[in-house]
Amino acid sequence: MGLVIVGLLFVLFRFDYTFVSANINAEVTMDVLPDFVGYLLLWFGLEKSVDVNRWFKEAHSAATGLMVITFITLVSSLSFLLEPLLNSPDGQIFAILFYVVNYLVRIGGSILFALSMIFMFMFASALGYAMQSQEKWFLCRAMYVFSIVYSALAIVYIVNQFINLPLPLDWISAGINAVFLVFSYFTMNKIKELN
């Protein structure tokens, strides 16, 4: 259960740190809690729960896919560290690859957030079904509400990709995520397979 909670912290929250890079002589902003690490922890934490219900299995599969996607985006965001290599004749193919991935991440940033919200929908549904089978109705209903909220957030992030919505989506999702983290901690304590 500890791996799942820490993984959720990495996935749900973003703490940016800005520093000056000597390689490119510019300021670089990085997430101190990379999503890749979060999905890796979630993958390990959810591995023994895939038999609890089908939503845990779906969440585990989604964590696998998101782990690969966020690893690629993490490596591409660190491409500035490889600047001397990328400027060499042998490194041109990698420079092109990093450029393409960075471009796709930049134009598809909201889509990545939408994919995270879809994962959260699956995870909230898994917790809700586990509470339903144990007849813990308050936590079951709370997880049902969270699954609806995360579905709505996924749609909002996809719309935001094409129409820049005048909403503070980062603040809205951070508040929802903080409340969900507390509820999921208490819910996971009640699931024997996760302890």
Backbone as CSV, one residue per row, in Angstrom:
resi,resn,N_x,N_y,N_z,CA_x,CA_y,CA_z,C_x,C_y,C_z
1,MET,0.819,-1.196,0.000,0.000,0.000,0.000,0.859,1.255,0.000
2,GLY,2.005,1.187,0.670,2.892,2.348,0.721,3.381,2.759,-0.658
3,LEU,3.689,1.764,-1.505,4.137,2.064,-2.871,3.053,2.785,-3.659
4,VAL,1.805,2.379,-3.456,0.689,2.994,-4.191,0.523,4.449,-3.759
5,ILE,0.563,4.710,-2.460,0.394,6.089,-1.969,1.521,6.986,-2.471
6,VAL,2.765,6.508,-2.382,3.895,7.314,-2.860,3.806,7.495,-4.369
7,GLY,3.403,6.432,-5.079,3.221,6.552,-6.522,2.167,7.579,-6.880
8,LEU,1.070,7.594,-6.129,0.031,8.603,-6.367,0.548,10.012,-6.129
9,LEU,1.392,10.185,-5.120,1.988,11.504,-4.872,2.781,11.977,-6.089
10,PHE,3.581,11.082,-6.667,4.370,11.446,-7.835,3.489,11.755,-9.040
11,VAL,2.414,10.992,-9.211,1.563,11.163,-10.382,0.633,12.361,-10.243
12,LEU,0.076,12.557,-9.055,-0.964,13.569,-8.882,-0.441,14.976,-8.657
13,PHE,0.791,15.106,-8.207,1.292,16.436,-7.878,2.556,16.741,-8.664
14,ARG,2.731,18.011,-8.934,3.884,18.474,-9.703,4.596,19.548,-8.886
15,PHE,5.884,19.328,-8.656,6.710,20.311,-7.956,7.869,20.666,-8.873
16,ASP,7.780,21.824,-9.500,8.801,22.249,-10.457,9.981,22.898,-9.748
17,TYR,11.162,22.610,-10.266,12.394,23.213,-9.778,13.117,23.803,-10.982
18,THR,13.508,25.058,-10.885,14.182,25.741,-11.978,15.649,25.934,-11.628
19,PHE,16.518,25.596,-12.585,17.953,25.785,-12.390,18.562,26.231,-13.709
20,VAL,19.797,26.740,-13.625,20.498,27.196,-14.821,21.390,26.063,-15.308
21,SER,21.241,25.715,-16.576,22.042,24.654,-17.180,23.239,25.265,-17.894
22,ALA,24.436,24.795,-17.552,25.656,25.278,-18.204,25.737,24.761,-19.638
23,ASN,25.137,23.605,-19.911,25.202,23.015,-21.262,24.532,23.893,-22.299
24,ILE,23.355,24.410,-21.963,22.616,25.204,-22.948,22.525,26.669,-22.551
25,ASN,23.155,27.019,-21.437,23.205,28.399,-20.966,21.808,29.012,-20.882
26,ALA,20.911,28.284,-20.222,19.533,28.755,-20.067,18.940,28.142,-18.805
27,GLU,17.801,28.700,-18.396,17.086,28.140,-17.258,16.282,26.928,-17.693
28,VAL,16.298,25.904,-16.847,15.573,24.675,-17.131,14.657,24.403,-15.957
29,THR,13.396,24.098,-16.238,12.426,23.750,-15.206,12.105,22.272,-15.307
30,MET,12.229,21.585,-14.170,11.958,20.147,-14.144,11.034,19.818,-12.986
31,ASP,10.265,18.748,-13.170,9.389,18.242,-12.118,10.232,17.392,-11.172
32,VAL,10.236,17.744,-9.902,11.008,16.995,-8.904,10.381,15.623,-8.665
33,LEU,9.088,15.515,-8.890,8.368,14.249,-8.737,7.954,13.741,-10.120
34,PRO,8.878,13.109,-10.862,8.528,12.693,-12.226,7.440,11.632,-12.254
35,ASP,6.534,11.778,-13.199,5.416,10.842,-13.336,5.894,9.419,-13.589
36,PHE,7.012,9.274,-14.304,7.531,7.940,-14.593,7.782,7.156,-13.307
37,VAL,8.392,7.800,-12.329,8.660,7.133,-11.042,7.348,6.769,-10.364
38,GLY,6.362,7.662,-10.438,5.053,7.384,-9.842,4.373,6.183,-10.463
39,TYR,4.380,6.112,-11.790,3.739,4.969,-12.450,4.518,3.677,-12.210
40,LEU,5.830,3.781,-12.093,6.628,2.595,-11.753,6.253,2.078,-10.368
41,LEU,6.137,2.984,-9.396,5.729,2.583,-8.043,4.301,2.032,-8.038
42,LEU,3.416,2.676,-8.791,2.038,2.180,-8.873,1.993,0.795,-9.516
43,TRP,2.812,0.574,-10.529,2.844,-0.721,-11.192,3.239,-1.813,-10.201
44,PHE,4.297,-1.555,-9.424,4.715,-2.540,-8.417,3.671,-2.683,-7.313
45,GLY,3.093,-1.558,-6.877,2.114,-1.596,-5.795,0.814,-2.276,-6.172
46,LEU,0.419,-2.151,-7.431,-0.853,-2.737,-7.876,-0.702,-4.160,-8.396
47,GLU,0.525,-4.636,-8.510,0.750,-5.959,-9.109,0.044,-7.075,-8.351
48,LYS,0.033,-7.008,-7.028,-0.606,-8.095,-6.272,-2.122,-7.916,-6.130
49,SER,-2.650,-6.810,-6.640,-4.093,-6.563,-6.505,-4.870,-6.830,-7.782
50,VAL,-4.226,-7.335,-8.830,-4.922,-7.512,-10.113,-6.048,-8.536,-10.031
51,ASP,-6.046,-9.393,-9.012,-7.103,-10.389,-8.868,-8.267,-9.909,-8.001
52,VAL,-8.157,-8.716,-7.411,-9.220,-8.205,-6.540,-10.482,-7.931,-7.354
53,ASN,-10.340,-7.161,-8.432,-11.437,-6.932,-9.375,-10.847,-6.484,-10.712
54,ARG,-11.686,-6.432,-11.717,-11.167,-6.146,-13.060,-10.609,-4.738,-13.185
55,TRP,-11.101,-3.805,-12.360,-10.602,-2.436,-12.436,-9.168,-2.318,-11.936
56,PHE,-8.798,-3.123,-10.965,-7.395,-3.141,-10.545,-6.514,-3.647,-11.677
57,LYS,-7.008,-4.655,-12.392,-6.248,-5.187,-13.530,-6.114,-4.127,-14.618
58,GLU,-7.216,-3.404,-14.887,-7.181,-2.328,-15.887,-6.239,-1.213,-15.455
59,ALA,-6.284,-0.833,-14.177,-5.401,0.220,-13.676,-3.936,-0.203,-13.768
60,HIS,-3.670,-1.473,-13.476,-2.302,-1.991,-13.571,-1.813,-1.932,-15.021
61,SER,-2.670,-2.312,-15.965,-2.311,-2.241,-17.392,-2.095,-0.792,-17.834
62,ALA,-2.967,0.095,-17.382,-2.821,1.510,-17.733,-1.534,2.082,-17.148
63,ALA,-1.185,1.677,-15.923,0.065,2.132,-15.312,1.257,1.682,-16.145
64,THR,1.168,0.488,-16.731,2.249,-0.006,-17.581,2.424,0.890,-18.804
65,GLY,1.330,1.186,-19.484,1.403,2.051,-20.660,1.866,3.458,-20.327
66,LEU,1.343,4.006,-19.253,1.725,5.362,-18.858,3.170,5.417,-18.362
67,MET,3.652,4.317,-17.806,5.048,4.257,-17.385,5.958,4.405,-18.610
68,VAL,5.620,3.739,-19.698,6.420,3.823,-20.924,6.349,5.237,-21.508
69,ILE,5.142,5.781,-21.596,4.975,7.125,-22.172,5.727,8.167,-21.341
70,THR,5.575,8.112,-20.017,6.229,9.127,-19.173,7.741,8.927,-19.119
71,PHE,8.222,7.693,-19.325,9.668,7.486,-19.406,10.227,8.177,-20.653
72,ILE,9.527,8.036,-21.762,9.971,8.691,-22.998,9.974,10.206,-22.830
73,THR,8.928,10.745,-22.217,8.879,12.202,-22.025,9.944,12.668,-21.031
74,LEU,10.229,11.850,-20.008,11.277,12.212,-19.046,12.642,12.249,-19.717
75,VAL,12.953,11.233,-20.498,14.243,11.194,-21.199,14.361,12.353,-22.173
76,SER,13.288,12.650,-22.891,13.345,13.761,-23.841,13.498,15.100,-23.136
77,SER,12.924,15.223,-21.929,13.073,16.490,-21.202,14.489,16.665,-20.662
78,LEU,15.225,15.570,-20.547,16.613,15.635,-20.077,17.606,15.713,-21.229
79,SER,17.109,15.897,-22.445,17.993,15.906,-23.609,19.020,17.032,-23.557
80,PHE,18.748,18.096,-22.807,19.713,19.187,-22.711,21.020,18.722,-22.076
81,LEU,20.966,17.658,-21.273,22.187,17.121,-20.669,23.076,16.450,-21.712
82,LEU,22.472,16.022,-22.796,23.203,15.331,-23.858,23.562,16.260,-25.013
83,GLU,23.481,17.555,-24.791,23.685,18.536,-25.855,24.995,18.334,-26.622
84,PRO,26.143,18.112,-25.947,27.374,17.897,-26.730,27.294,16.671,-27.646
85,LEU,26.682,15.596,-27.141,26.536,14.393,-27.954,25.574,14.625,-29.111
86,LEU,24.481,15.324,-28.851,23.472,15.548,-29.886,23.977,16.445,-31.007
87,ASN,24.960,17.296,-30.711,25.514,18.189,-31.728,26.594,17.513,-32.567
88,SER,27.008,16.328,-32.172,28.010,15.607,-32.955,27.348,14.977,-34.182
89,PRO,28.131,14.651,-35.214,27.543,14.037,-36.415,26.823,12.718,-36.117
90,ASP,27.345,11.924,-35.181,26.710,10.641,-34.860,25.420,10.819,-34.065
91,GLY,25.271,11.938,-33.413,24.114,12.150,-32.553,22.947,12.840,-33.230
92,GLN,23.043,13.123,-34.522,21.985,13.858,-35.224,20.656,13.116,-35.229
93,ILE,20.690,11.806,-35.357,19.440,11.039,-35.375,18.737,11.141,-34.021
94,PHE,19.537,11.123,-32.922,18.951,11.273,-31.593,18.435,12.683,-31.380
95,ALA,19.150,13.667,-31.925,18.692,15.056,-31.808,17.347,15.228,-32.479
96,ILE,17.170,14.615,-33.633,15.885,14.695,-34.342,14.797,13.991,-33.535
97,LEU,15.113,12.817,-33.003,14.157,12.070,-32.194,13.729,12.866,-30.966
98,PHE,14.703,13.457,-30.239,14.378,14.266,-29.061,13.547,15.481,-29.446
99,TYR,13.864,16.102,-30.580,13.102,17.262,-31.023,11.643,16.881,-31.279
100,VAL,11.434,15.768,-31.971,10.070,15.315,-32.288,9.294,15.000,-31.012
101,VAL,9.932,14.261,-30.081,9.249,13.903,-28.832,8.942,15.154,-28.015
102,ASN,9.901,16.076,-27.900,9.658,17.315,-27.156,8.532,18.126,-27.785
103,TYR,8.479,18.148,-29.108,7.411,18.865,-29.797,6.050,18.226,-29.505
104,LEU,5.991,16.899,-29.588,4.731,16.202,-29.305,4.282,16.408,-27.866
105,VAL,5.243,16.403,-26.923,4.894,16.642,-25.517,4.382,18.062,-25.334
106,ARG,5.030,19.016,-26.002,4.614,20.413,-25.861,3.212,20.635,-26.412
107,ILE,2.910,20.065,-27.588,1.582,20.306,-28.164,0.526,19.377,-27.567
108,GLY,0.957,18.289,-26.961,-0.015,17.336,-26.419,-0.012,17.243,-24.912
109,GLY,0.438,18.304,-24.245,0.534,18.272,-22.784,-0.780,17.973,-22.096
110,SER,-1.853,18.579,-22.566,-3.157,18.337,-21.951,-3.632,16.910,-22.173
111,ILE,-3.217,16.309,-23.288,-3.585,14.913,-23.556,-2.913,13.996,-22.530
112,LEU,-1.665,14.302,-22.167,-0.991,13.505,-21.134,-1.724,13.609,-19.800
113,PHE,-2.176,14.813,-19.466,-2.952,14.977,-18.228,-4.270,14.206,-18.321
114,ALA,-4.887,14.215,-19.497,-6.143,13.471,-19.681,-5.904,11.978,-19.484
115,LEU,-4.788,11.457,-19.983,-4.466,10.047,-19.780,-4.274,9.732,-18.298
116,SER,-3.670,10.656,-17.577,-3.516,10.472,-16.126,-4.868,10.450,-15.426
117,MET,-5.780,11.298,-15.879,-7.110,11.329,-15.283,-7.879,10.049,-15.596
118,ILE,-7.652,9.470,-16.787,-8.290,8.192,-17.121,-7.751,7.099,-16.211
119,PHE,-6.440,7.125,-15.940,-5.878,6.166,-14.985,-6.525,6.349,-13.611
120,MET,-6.691,7.598,-13.188,-7.286,7.861,-11.878,-8.737,7.392,-11.836
121,PHE,-9.458,7.526,-12.948,-10.815,6.984,-13.039,-10.800,5.473,-12.792
122,MET,-9.867,4.780,-13.440,-9.769,3.323,-13.273,-9.433,2.951,-11.834
123,PHE,-8.499,3.690,-11.245,-8.077,3.386,-9.881,-9.195,3.661,-8.885
124,ALA,-9.903,4.787,-9.057,-11.034,5.094,-8.171,-12.134,4.046,-8.331
125,SER,-12.372,3.600,-9.553,-13.367,2.549,-9.784,-12.955,1.246,-9.111
126,ALA,-11.665,0.929,-9.164,-11.169,-0.294,-8.511,-11.406,-0.232,-7.008
127,LEU,-11.111,0.913,-6.415,-11.335,1.063,-4.974,-12.825,1.009,-4.651
128,GLY,-13.643,1.634,-5.499,-15.089,1.627,-5.276,-15.681,0.227,-5.326
129,TYR,-15.281,-0.559,-6.316,-15.788,-1.931,-6.411,-15.308,-2.787,-5.251
130,ALA,-14.078,-2.555,-4.800,-13.581,-3.302,-3.636,-14.402,-2.970,-2.396
131,MET,-14.787,-1.701,-2.243,-15.599,-1.308,-1.087,-17.033,-1.814,-1.221
132,GLN,-17.524,-1.908,-2.443,-18.872,-2.450,-2.655,-18.921,-3.921,-2.252
133,SER,-17.891,-4.678,-2.605,-17.882,-6.099,-2.243,-17.751,-6.306,-0.736
134,GLN,-17.184,-5.308,-0.041,-17.078,-5.398,1.420,-18.231,-4.680,2.117
135,GLU,-19.153,-4.133,1.333,-20.315,-3.407,1.835,-19.954,-2.207,2.716
136,LYS,-18.924,-1.514,2.328,-18.527,-0.240,2.959,-19.088,0.858,2.053
137,TRP,-20.353,1.207,2.300,-21.099,2.018,1.349,-20.622,3.455,1.255
138,PHE,-20.186,4.050,2.362,-19.715,5.442,2.297,-18.489,5.555,1.397
139,LEU,-17.500,4.679,1.610,-16.290,4.726,0.788,-16.579,4.309,-0.653
140,CYS,-17.521,3.391,-0.830,-17.922,2.986,-2.177,-18.488,4.182,-2.937
141,ARG,-19.392,4.921,-2.304,-20.005,6.092,-2.954,-18.979,7.196,-3.190
142,ALA,-18.070,7.384,-2.228,-17.028,8.409,-2.394,-16.154,8.088,-3.604
143,MET,-15.776,6.826,-3.761,-14.952,6.441,-4.904,-15.737,6.542,-6.211
144,TYR,-17.026,6.291,-6.152,-17.874,6.469,-7.331,-17.874,7.937,-7.753
145,VAL,-17.991,8.837,-6.793,-17.961,10.279,-7.094,-16.604,10.658,-7.692
146,PHE,-15.524,10.144,-7.100,-14.193,10.453,-7.637,-14.033,9.923,-9.062
147,SER,-14.580,8.745,-9.336,-14.458,8.212,-10.699,-15.183,9.108,-11.699
148,ILE,-16.327,9.651,-11.306,-17.049,10.586,-12.177,-16.253,11.877,-12.346
149,VAL,-15.703,12.387,-11.251,-14.926,13.626,-11.305,-13.707,13.453,-12.207
150,TYR,-13.002,12.330,-12.079,-11.823,12.112,-12.919,-12.205,11.917,-14.381
151,SER,-13.359,11.319,-14.651,-13.840,11.217,-16.037,-14.083,12.605,-16.612
152,ALA,-14.724,13.452,-15.819,-14.996,14.824,-16.262,-13.694,15.601,-16.473
153,LEU,-12.736,15.421,-15.569,-11.447,16.110,-15.729,-10.723,15.652,-16.986
154,ALA,-10.804,14.361,-17.317,-10.172,13.870,-18.547,-10.765,14.574,-19.764
155,ILE,-12.097,14.712,-19.779,-12.756,15.392,-20.891,-12.350,16.855,-20.939
156,VAL,-12.291,17.512,-19.775,-11.913,18.930,-19.726,-10.488,19.125,-20.230
157,TYR,-9.567,18.239,-19.849,-8.185,18.365,-20.329,-8.091,18.139,-21.833
158,ILE,-8.893,17.226,-22.378,-8.882,17.021,-23.829,-9.428,18.256,-24.537
159,VAL,-10.519,18.823,-24.028,-11.069,20.056,-24.609,-10.060,21.182,-24.489
160,ASN,-9.364,21.250,-23.349,-8.366,22.297,-23.125,-7.219,22.204,-24.126
161,GLN,-6.970,21.018,-24.654,-5.920,20.851,-25.655,-6.239,21.650,-26.920
162,PHE,-7.534,21.745,-27.259,-7.939,22.401,-28.498,-8.478,23.808,-28.280
163,ILE,-9.080,24.028,-27.123,-9.611,25.354,-26.776,-9.043,25.697,-25.409
164,ASN,-8.261,26.733,-25.347,-7.642,27.106,-24.078,-8.720,27.631,-23.127
165,LEU,-9.129,26.784,-22.187,-10.207,27.136,-21.266,-9.722,28.122,-20.205
166,PRO,-10.564,29.092,-19.852,-10.160,30.068,-18.830,-10.394,29.538,-17.414
167,LEU,-9.872,28.351,-17.145,-10.031,27.720,-15.831,-8.661,27.425,-15.234
168,PRO,-8.532,27.585,-13.927,-7.260,27.208,-13.286,-7.219,25.684,-13.075
169,LEU,-7.031,24.937,-14.162,-7.120,23.482,-14.101,-6.101,22.869,-13.142
170,ASP,-4.909,23.464,-13.067,-3.899,22.927,-12.149,-4.374,23.011,-10.701
171,TRP,-4.972,24.130,-10.340,-5.451,24.293,-8.961,-6.661,23.412,-8.675
172,ILE,-7.557,23.324,-9.634,-8.750,22.493,-9.453,-8.352,21.040,-9.269
173,SER,-7.505,20.536,-10.179,-7.115,19.129,-10.081,-6.252,18.874,-8.849
174,ALA,-5.427,19.838,-8.415,-4.610,19.649,-7.203,-5.492,19.507,-5.967
175,GLY,-6.558,20.302,-5.884,-7.473,20.188,-4.743,-8.200,18.855,-4.730
176,ILE,-8.696,18.453,-5.902,-9.379,17.158,-6.003,-8.415,16.030,-5.663
177,ASN,-7.196,16.116,-6.175,-6.200,15.072,-5.934,-5.830,14.954,-4.458
178,ALA,-5.738,16.078,-3.766,-5.401,16.040,-2.338,-6.499,15.328,-1.545
179,VAL,-7.751,15.640,-1.850,-8.861,14.978,-1.159,-8.891,13.494,-1.518
180,PHE,-8.671,13.181,-2.801,-8.669,11.783,-3.227,-7.562,10.994,-2.532
181,LEU,-6.409,11.594,-2.371,-5.293,10.899,-1.719,-5.654,10.485,-0.297
182,VAL,-6.331,11.361,0.427,-6.752,11.045,1.792,-7.780,9.906,1.778
183,PHE,-8.785,10.029,0.919,-9.816,8.982,0.844,-9.231,7.646,0.396
184,SER,-8.322,7.688,-0.566,-7.756,6.433,-1.060,-6.885,5.766,-0.005
185,TYR,-6.217,6.548,0.830,-5.415,5.968,1.908,-6.303,5.158,2.853
186,PHE,-7.413,5.754,3.292,-8.318,5.041,4.204,-9.001,3.863,3.514
187,THR,-9.293,4.023,2.228,-9.939,2.932,1.497,-8.982,1.761,1.325
188,MET,-7.744,2.047,0.961,-6.774,0.965,0.743,-6.460,0.206,2.030
189,ASN,-6.564,0.888,3.169,-6.360,0.196,4.453,-7.398,-0.885,4.688
190,LYS,-8.553,-0.768,4.049,-9.625,-1.730,4.249,-9.573,-2.906,3.270
191,ILE,-8.677,-2.833,2.295,-8.572,-3.915,1.299,-7.440,-4.844,1.702
192,LYS,-7.803,-6.061,2.060,-6.812,-7.020,2.561,-5.700,-7.312,1.556
193,GLU,-6.036,-7.387,0.276,-5.047,-7.749,-0.743,-3.968,-6.684,-0.912
194,LEU,-4.244,-5.464,-0.513,-3.260,-4.389,-0.641,-2.372,-4.244,0.580
195,ASN,-2.690,-4.939,1.656,-1.909,-4.811,2.885,-0.994,-6.007,3.096
